[in-house]
Amino acid sequence: MAGLKKDTPTPESLTVHGQSRVLEVGFSDGAQFRIPFELMRIYSPSAEVQGHGPGQEVLQTGKRQVTLLDIEPVGNYAVKPTFSDGHDSGLFTWEYLYFLGDQQTALWQQYEERLQAAGADRDAPMPEKGGSSCGHNH
């Protein structure tokens, strides 16, 4: 996912809609997308979500209410959102934002299928990361 290809549309406007929890992005080719924060969060390009190779993806749940606390530009090619659940390691390139906007329907469907396959609930909290959460193994 290195640099931009010449023909990659670039965002001309980025608007965070806190109430409706969508990022509105207007691209130079005229495309307008309203990308839900939840979709951005569950498809975050970070290693924490994507894993370190195919089949290593970590299924994200409980992100329906996630909000964007901040979104900062990274060079002229990406933005780095900070989500309300503390996740801030995803770099969303313009290409990736365009892909999320353009493929929303398919991505939601894929997410639903992954949830079903895992027997997971979209609104279930994520398991705690790190060691045992019972606190007795010290």
Secondary structure, DSSP 8 states (H G I E B T S, - for coil): --S--TT---EEEEEEETTTTEEEEEETTS-EEEEEHHHHHHT--SHHHHTTSTT------S-TT--EEEEEEETTTEEEEEETTS-----EEHHHHHHHHHTHHHHHHHHHHHHHHHT--TTS-----SS-SSS---
